[in-house]
Amino acid sequence: MKIISWNVNGVRAVERKGELENILSTPNLDFLFIQEIKSKPENLSEIEEKYSKDWIISWHSAENQAMQEQEFSFAELRISKI
């Protein structure tokens, strides 16, 4: 079993650069945990659509009441092999 944990400081930027696709092509990868994704759930729909055939995608929120009107950070995106 291969597990990767990655602190990205913004998941949409690594997706635009192709880095997410590269890491998901790691041989024998079972789980990818991505921290500091800095995105709202509705902004993750493109990533979900692109990878949902081969991967189960879920996230854990780090919502903060003080940041409700601003873009808030989701602490973790979990991607696991189907």
Phi and psi in radians as a Rosetta constraint file:
Dihedral C 1 N 2 CA 2 C 2 CIRCULARHARMONIC -2.042 0.35
Dihedral N 2 CA 2 C 2 N 3 CIRCULARHARMONIC 2.227 0.35
Dihedral C 2 N 3 CA 3 C 3 CIRCULARHARMONIC -2.184 0.35
Dihedral N 3 CA 3 C 3 N 4 CIRCULARHARMONIC 2.310 0.35
Dihedral C 3 N 4 CA 4 C 4 CIRCULARHARMONIC -2.126 0.35
Dihedral N 4 CA 4 C 4 N 5 CIRCULARHARMONIC 2.363 0.35
Dihedral C 4 N 5 CA 5 C 5 CIRCULARHARMONIC -2.025 0.35
Dihedral N 5 CA 5 C 5 N 6 CIRCULARHARMONIC 2.296 0.35
Dihedral C 5 N 6 CA 6 C 6 CIRCULARHARMONIC -2.441 0.35
Dihedral N 6 CA 6 C 6 N 7 CIRCULARHARMONIC 2.179 0.35
Dihedral C 6 N 7 CA 7 C 7 CIRCULARHARMONIC -1.674 0.35
Dihedral N 7 CA 7 C 7 N 8 CIRCULARHARMONIC 1.896 0.35
Dihedral C 7 N 8 CA 8 C 8 CIRCULARHARMONIC -1.737 0.35
Dihedral N 8 CA 8 C 8 N 9 CIRCULARHARMONIC -0.356 0.35
Dihedral C 8 N 9 CA 9 C 9 CIRCULARHARMONIC 0.982 0.35
Dihedral N 9 CA 9 C 9 N 10 CIRCULARHARMONIC 0.772 0.35
Dihedral C 9 N 10 CA 10 C 10 CIRCULARHARMONIC 2.123 0.35
Dihedral N 10 CA 10 C 10 N 11 CIRCULARHARMONIC 1.762 0.35
Dihedral C 10 N 11 CA 11 C 11 CIRCULARHARMONIC -1.257 0.35
Dihedral N 11 CA 11 C 11 N 12 CIRCULARHARMONIC -0.551 0.35
Dihedral C 11 N 12 CA 12 C 12 CIRCULARHARMONIC -1.163 0.35
Dihedral N 12 CA 12 C 12 N 13 CIRCULARHARMONIC -0.589 0.35
Dihedral C 12 N 13 CA 13 C 13 CIRCULARHARMONIC -1.163 0.35
Dihedral N 13 CA 13 C 13 N 14 CIRCULARHARMONIC -0.752 0.35
Dihedral C 13 N 14 CA 14 C 14 CIRCULARHARMONIC -1.221 0.35
Dihedral N 14 CA 14 C 14 N 15 CIRCULARHARMONIC -0.502 0.35
Dihedral C 14 N 15 CA 15 C 15 CIRCULARHARMONIC -1.203 0.35
Dihedral N 15 CA 15 C 15 N 16 CIRCULARHARMONIC -0.783 0.35
Dihedral C 15 N 16 CA 16 C 16 CIRCULARHARMONIC -1.052 0.35
Dihedral N 16 CA 16 C 16 N 17 CIRCULARHARMONIC -0.612 0.35
Dihedral C 16 N 17 CA 17 C 17 CIRCULARHARMONIC -1.410 0.35
Dihedral N 17 CA 17 C 17 N 18 CIRCULARHARMONIC -0.116 0.35
Dihedral C 17 N 18 CA 18 C 18 CIRCULARHARMONIC 1.467 0.35
Dihedral N 18 CA 18 C 18 N 19 CIRCULARHARMONIC 0.071 0.35
Dihedral C 18 N 19 CA 19 C 19 CIRCULARHARMONIC -1.223 0.35
Dihedral N 19 CA 19 C 19 N 20 CIRCULARHARMONIC -0.594 0.35
Dihedral C 19 N 20 CA 20 C 20 CIRCULARHARMONIC -1.144 0.35
Dihedral N 20 CA 20 C 20 N 21 CIRCULARHARMONIC -0.795 0.35
Dihedral C 20 N 21 CA 21 C 21 CIRCULARHARMONIC -1.064 0.35
Dihedral N 21 CA 21 C 21 N 22 CIRCULARHARMONIC -0.709 0.35
Dihedral C 21 N 22 CA 22 C 22 CIRCULARHARMONIC -1.083 0.35
Dihedral N 22 CA 22 C 22 N 23 CIRCULARHARMONIC -0.796 0.35
Dihedral C 22 N 23 CA 23 C 23 CIRCULARHARMONIC -1.239 0.35
Dihedral N 23 CA 23 C 23 N 24 CIRCULARHARMONIC -0.563 0.35
Dihedral C 23 N 24 CA 24 C 24 CIRCULARHARMONIC -1.241 0.35
Dihedral N 24 CA 24 C 24 N 25 CIRCULARHARMONIC -0.266 0.35
Dihedral C 24 N 25 CA 25 C 25 CIRCULARHARMONIC -1.588 0.35
Dihedral N 25 CA 25 C 25 N 26 CIRCULARHARMONIC 0.106 0.35
Dihedral C 25 N 26 CA 26 C 26 CIRCULARHARMONIC -1.003 0.35
Dihedral N 26 CA 26 C 26 N 27 CIRCULARHARMONIC 2.238 0.35
Dihedral C 26 N 27 CA 27 C 27 CIRCULARHARMONIC -1.002 0.35
Dihedral N 27 CA 27 C 27 N 28 CIRCULARHARMONIC 2.382 0.35
Dihedral C 27 N 28 CA 28 C 28 CIRCULARHARMONIC 1.086 0.35
Dihedral N 28 CA 28 C 28 N 29 CIRCULARHARMONIC 0.375 0.35
Dihedral C 28 N 29 CA 29 C 29 CIRCULARHARMONIC -1.241 0.35
Dihedral N 29 CA 29 C 29 N 30 CIRCULARHARMONIC 2.243 0.35
Dihedral C 29 N 30 CA 30 C 30 CIRCULARHARMONIC -1.871 0.35
Dihedral N 30 CA 30 C 30 N 31 CIRCULARHARMONIC -0.686 0.35
Dihedral C 30 N 31 CA 31 C 31 CIRCULARHARMONIC -2.403 0.35
Dihedral N 31 CA 31 C 31 N 32 CIRCULARHARMONIC 2.443 0.35
Dihedral C 31 N 32 CA 32 C 32 CIRCULARHARMONIC -2.244 0.35
Dihedral N 32 CA 32 C 32 N 33 CIRCULARHARMONIC 2.120 0.35
Dihedral C 32 N 33 CA 33 C 33 CIRCULARHARMONIC -1.925 0.35
Dihedral N 33 CA 33 C 33 N 34 CIRCULARHARMONIC 2.131 0.35
Dihedral C 33 N 34 CA 34 C 34 CIRCULARHARMONIC -2.026 0.35
Dihedral N 34 CA 34 C 34 N 35 CIRCULARHARMONIC 2.149 0.35
Dihedral C 34 N 35 CA 35 C 35 CIRCULARHARMONIC -1.796 0.35
Dihedral N 35 CA 35 C 35 N 36 CIRCULARHARMONIC 2.803 0.35
Dihedral C 35 N 36 CA 36 C 36 CIRCULARHARMONIC 0.983 0.35
Dihedral N 36 CA 36 C 36 N 37 CIRCULARHARMONIC 0.868 0.35
Dihedral C 36 N 37 CA 37 C 37 CIRCULARHARMONIC -1.335 0.35
Dihedral N 37 CA 37 C 37 N 38 CIRCULARHARMONIC -0.360 0.35
Dihedral C 37 N 38 CA 38 C 38 CIRCULARHARMONIC 0.863 0.35
Dihedral N 38 CA 38 C 38 N 39 CIRCULARHARMONIC 1.042 0.35
Dihedral C 38 N 39 CA 39 C 39 CIRCULARHARMONIC -2.683 0.35
Dihedral N 39 CA 39 C 39 N 40 CIRCULARHARMONIC 2.614 0.35
Dihedral C 39 N 40 CA 40 C 40 CIRCULARHARMONIC -1.457 0.35
Dihedral N 40 CA 40 C 40 N 41 CIRCULARHARMONIC 2.712 0.35
Dihedral C 40 N 41 CA 41 C 41 CIRCULARHARMONIC -0.965 0.35
Dihedral N 41 CA 41 C 41 N 42 CIRCULARHARMONIC -0.690 0.35
Dihedral C 41 N 42 CA 42 C 42 CIRCULARHARMONIC -1.162 0.35
Dihedral N 42 CA 42 C 42 N 43 CIRCULARHARMONIC -0.346 0.35
Dihedral C 42 N 43 CA 43 C 43 CIRCULARHARMONIC -1.482 0.35
Dihedral N 43 CA 43 C 43 N 44 CIRCULARHARMONIC -0.087 0.35
Dihedral C 43 N 44 CA 44 C 44 CIRCULARHARMONIC -1.688 0.35
Dihedral N 44 CA 44 C 44 N 45 CIRCULARHARMONIC 0.010 0.35
Dihedral C 44 N 45 CA 45 C 45 CIRCULARHARMONIC -1.082 0.35
Dihedral N 45 CA 45 C 45 N 46 CIRCULARHARMONIC -0.650 0.35
Dihedral C 45 N 46 CA 46 C 46 CIRCULARHARMONIC -1.118 0.35
Dihedral N 46 CA 46 C 46 N 47 CIRCULARHARMONIC -0.707 0.35
Dihedral C 46 N 47 CA 47 C 47 CIRCULARHARMONIC -1.154 0.35
Dihedral N 47 CA 47 C 47 N 48 CIRCULARHARMONIC -0.751 0.35
Dihedral C 47 N 48 CA 48 C 48 CIRCULARHARMONIC -1.057 0.35
Dihedral N 48 CA 48 C 48 N 49 CIRCULARHARMONIC -0.812 0.35
Dihedral C 48 N 49 CA 49 C 49 CIRCULARHARMONIC -1.086 0.35
Dihedral N 49 CA 49 C 49 N 50 CIRCULARHARMONIC -0.722 0.35
Dihedral C 49 N 50 CA 50 C 50 CIRCULARHARMONIC -1.192 0.35
Dihedral N 50 CA 50 C 50 N 51 CIRCULARHARMONIC -0.639 0.35
Dihedral C 50 N 51 CA 51 C 51 CIRCULARHARMONIC -1.958 0.35
Dihedral N 51 CA 51 C 51 N 52 CIRCULARHARMONIC -0.016 0.35
Dihedral C 51 N 52 CA 52 C 52 CIRCULARHARMONIC -1.222 0.35
Dihedral N 52 CA 52 C 52 N 53 CIRCULARHARMONIC -0.265 0.35
Dihedral C 52 N 53 CA 53 C 53 CIRCULARHARMONIC -1.184 0.35
Dihedral N 53 CA 53 C 53 N 54 CIRCULARHARMONIC -0.623 0.35
Dihedral C 53 N 54 CA 54 C 54 CIRCULARHARMONIC -1.952 0.35
Dihedral N 54 CA 54 C 54 N 55 CIRCULARHARMONIC -0.221 0.35
Dihedral C 54 N 55 CA 55 C 55 CIRCULARHARMONIC -2.344 0.35
Dihedral N 55 CA 55 C 55 N 56 CIRCULARHARMONIC 2.570 0.35
Dihedral C 55 N 56 CA 56 C 56 CIRCULARHARMONIC -1.664 0.35
Dihedral N 56 CA 56 C 56 N 57 CIRCULARHARMONIC 2.178 0.35
Dihedral C 56 N 57 CA 57 C 57 CIRCULARHARMONIC -2.039 0.35
Dihedral N 57 CA 57 C 57 N 58 CIRCULARHARMONIC 2.247 0.35
Dihedral C 57 N 58 CA 58 C 58 CIRCULARHARMONIC -2.536 0.35
Dihedral N 58 CA 58 C 58 N 59 CIRCULARHARMONIC 2.910 0.35
Dihedral C 58 N 59 CA 59 C 59 CIRCULARHARMONIC -2.517 0.35
Dihedral N 59 CA 59 C 59 N 60 CIRCULARHARMONIC 2.832 0.35
Dihedral C 59 N 60 CA 60 C 60 CIRCULARHARMONIC -2.112 0.35
Dihedral N 60 CA 60 C 60 N 61 CIRCULARHARMONIC 2.250 0.35
Dihedral C 60 N 61 CA 61 C 61 CIRCULARHARMONIC -1.501 0.35
Dihedral N 61 CA 61 C 61 N 62 CIRCULARHARMONIC 2.508 0.35
Dihedral C 61 N 62 CA 62 C 62 CIRCULARHARMONIC -2.051 0.35
Dihedral N 62 CA 62 C 62 N 63 CIRCULARHARMONIC 0.874 0.35
Dihedral C 62 N 63 CA 63 C 63 CIRCULARHARMONIC -1.085 0.35
Dihedral N 63 CA 63 C 63 N 64 CIRCULARHARMONIC 2.579 0.35
Dihedral C 63 N 64 CA 64 C 64 CIRCULARHARMONIC -2.369 0.35
Dihedral N 64 CA 64 C 64 N 65 CIRCULARHARMONIC 2.191 0.35
Dihedral C 64 N 65 CA 65 C 65 CIRCULARHARMONIC -0.992 0.35
Dihedral N 65 CA 65 C 65 N 66 CIRCULARHARMONIC -0.675 0.35
Dihedral C 65 N 66 CA 66 C 66 CIRCULARHARMONIC -1.153 0.35
Dihedral N 66 CA 66 C 66 N 67 CIRCULARHARMONIC -0.369 0.35
Dihedral C 66 N 67 CA 67 C 67 CIRCULARHARMONIC -1.825 0.35
Dihedral N 67 CA 67 C 67 N 68 CIRCULARHARMONIC 0.250 0.35
Dihedral C 67 N 68 CA 68 C 68 CIRCULARHARMONIC -1.002 0.35
Dihedral N 68 CA 68 C 68 N 69 CIRCULARHARMONIC -0.658 0.35
Dihedral C 68 N 69 CA 69 C 69 CIRCULARHARMONIC -1.445 0.35
Dihedral N 69 CA 69 C 69 N 70 CIRCULARHARMONIC -0.285 0.35
Dihedral C 69 N 70 CA 70 C 70 CIRCULARHARMONIC -1.703 0.35
Dihedral N 70 CA 70 C 70 N 71 CIRCULARHARMONIC 2.967 0.35
Dihedral C 70 N 71 CA 71 C 71 CIRCULARHARMONIC -1.225 0.35
Dihedral N 71 CA 71 C 71 N 72 CIRCULARHARMONIC 2.261 0.35
Dihedral C 71 N 72 CA 72 C 72 CIRCULARHARMONIC -1.936 0.35
Dihedral N 72 CA 72 C 72 N 73 CIRCULARHARMONIC 2.843 0.35
Dihedral C 72 N 73 CA 73 C 73 CIRCULARHARMONIC -1.623 0.35
Dihedral N 73 CA 73 C 73 N 74 CIRCULARHARMONIC 2.277 0.35
Dihedral C 73 N 74 CA 74 C 74 CIRCULARHARMONIC -1.591 0.35
Dihedral N 74 CA 74 C 74 N 75 CIRCULARHARMONIC 2.252 0.35
Dihedral C 74 N 75 CA 75 C 75 CIRCULARHARMONIC -1.172 0.35
Dihedral N 75 CA 75 C 75 N 76 CIRCULARHARMONIC -0.644 0.35
Dihedral C 75 N 76 CA 76 C 76 CIRCULARHARMONIC -2.621 0.35
Dihedral N 76 CA 76 C 76 N 77 CIRCULARHARMONIC 2.447 0.35
Dihedral C 76 N 77 CA 77 C 77 CIRCULARHARMONIC -2.002 0.35
Dihedral N 77 CA 77 C 77 N 78 CIRCULARHARMONIC 2.186 0.35
Dihedral C 77 N 78 CA 78 C 78 CIRCULARHARMONIC -1.896 0.35
Dihedral N 78 CA 78 C 78 N 79 CIRCULARHARMONIC 2.218 0.35
Dihedral C 78 N 79 CA 79 C 79 CIRCULARHARMONIC -2.191 0.35
Dihedral N 79 CA 79 C 79 N 80 CIRCULARHARMONIC 2.165 0.35
Dihedral C 79 N 80 CA 80 C 80 CIRCULARHARMONIC -2.305 0.35
Dihedral N 80 CA 80 C 80 N 81 CIRCULARHARMONIC 2.596 0.35
Dihedral C 80 N 81 CA 81 C 81 CIRCULARHARMONIC -1.135 0.35
Dihedral N 81 CA 81 C 81 N 82 CIRCULARHARMONIC 2.429 0.35
